[in-house]
Amino acid sequence: MGDSLLAGKPRAVVGSINPTSSSFDERRELAIHLKDLDVVYRLVKVVHVDWRNSHALDLSERAVLSGLERHPKNGGLARIAPLATNHAD
């Protein structure tokens, strides 16, 4: 599921759209307005379960580089090594 936005009255909007002109015009993102009570309540339940099971992410440089080393798909660490080298200059 992409980003979610829960609203009042049993309604919800689900989608990846942002309130910017580029989201509407350039990327053709979408959002779906839901009014069906069973669907909205199920979405609320999923969001609450996901939130309860979430955990903080370590976004430090060390953690990000470690993650890239563990997941070499698409070049992993080797792909960003030139960026890290240039950043040190």
C-alpha positions as CSV (number, residue, x, y, z in Angstrom):
1,M,0.0,0.0,0.0
2,G,1.2,3.5,-0.8
3,D,0.8,6.5,1.5
4,S,-2.5,6.7,3.4
5,L,-4.6,9.5,4.7
6,L,-7.4,8.8,7.1
7,A,-10.2,11.4,7.4
8,G,-13.1,12.1,9.6
9,K,-16.6,10.7,9.2
10,P,-16.0,7.1,8.0
11,R,-14.2,8.1,4.9
12,A,-10.6,7.7,3.7
13,V,-8.4,8.7,0.8
14,V,-5.7,6.3,-0.2
15,G,-3.0,7.1,-2.7
16,S,0.4,8.5,-3.4
17,I,-0.7,11.9,-4.5
18,N,0.6,15.1,-2.9
19,P,-1.1,18.4,-2.9
20,T,1.4,19.9,-5.4
21,S,1.0,20.8,-9.1
22,S,3.7,18.3,-10.1
23,S,1.9,15.5,-8.4
24,F,-1.2,16.2,-10.4
25,D,0.3,17.3,-13.7
26,E,3.7,15.7,-14.1
27,R,3.7,12.3,-12.3
28,R,0.0,11.5,-12.8
29,E,-0.3,10.1,-9.3
30,L,-3.7,9.1,-8.0
31,A,-5.8,8.9,-4.9
32,I,-8.9,6.9,-4.3
33,H,-11.7,8.2,-2.1
34,L,-13.3,5.4,0.0
35,K,-16.8,5.6,1.6
36,D,-17.7,2.0,2.2
37,L,-17.7,1.5,6.0
38,D,-16.3,-2.0,5.9
39,V,-13.4,-1.0,3.7
40,V,-12.7,2.2,5.7
41,Y,-12.7,0.3,9.0
42,R,-10.5,-2.4,7.6
43,L,-8.0,0.3,6.4
44,V,-8.1,1.9,9.9
45,K,-7.4,-1.5,11.5
46,V,-4.4,-2.2,9.1
47,V,-2.9,1.2,9.8
48,H,-3.2,0.7,13.6
49,V,-1.6,-2.7,13.4
50,D,1.2,-1.4,11.2
51,W,1.8,1.5,13.5
52,R,1.8,-0.8,16.6
53,N,4.4,-3.0,14.9
54,S,6.5,-0.2,13.5
55,H,10.0,0.7,14.8
56,A,12.3,3.6,14.6
57,L,14.7,3.5,11.6
58,D,18.4,4.2,12.1
59,L,19.2,6.6,9.2
60,S,22.7,7.4,10.3
61,E,25.4,7.2,7.6
62,R,26.8,4.0,9.2
63,A,23.4,2.2,9.2
64,V,22.6,3.2,5.6
65,L,26.0,2.0,4.4
66,S,25.6,-1.2,6.3
67,G,22.2,-1.8,4.7
68,L,23.7,-1.2,1.2
69,E,26.4,-3.8,2.0
70,R,23.8,-6.4,3.0
71,H,21.7,-5.7,-0.1
72,P,24.0,-5.5,-3.1
73,K,21.1,-5.4,-5.7
74,N,21.6,-2.7,-8.3
75,G,25.3,-2.2,-7.3
76,G,24.7,-1.5,-3.6
77,L,27.6,0.1,-1.9
78,A,29.8,0.1,-5.1
79,R,27.2,2.2,-6.8
80,I,27.3,5.1,-4.3
81,A,31.1,4.8,-3.5
82,P,31.9,7.6,-6.0
83,L,29.3,9.8,-4.4
84,A,30.8,9.1,-0.9
85,T,34.3,9.9,-2.3
86,N,33.2,13.2,-3.8
87,H,31.3,14.1,-0.6
88,A,34.6,13.8,1.4
89,D,36.3,16.5,-0.8
